[in-house]
C-alpha cells in the first residue's frame, strides 16, 4: 500500500473502530483532542511520528519498507 495522508487516515480510522474507540477516546490515549484525530482520518497532514504513536497506542505495530534509490 502506498502511504499517502488519505491512506494513513483510513488506517487510523480502521484501527480505531476495530478497537471500539471513539475519536475522543483515541485522542485521550495520545494526549491530543478529537478534532486532531478527525482531521487525520479525513486525510489531513500527519507526521510519521504521530501515525506510529497512534498505531502503538491502539496495540498495532507498523513495518515500513523503503524501496528505490541509487543502486
PyMOL commands that set and color helices and strands:
alter all, ss='L'
color gray80, all
select helices_A, chain A and resi 5-18+23-29+34-41+48-57
alter helices_A, ss='H'
color red, helices_A
deselect
rebuild
show_as cartoon
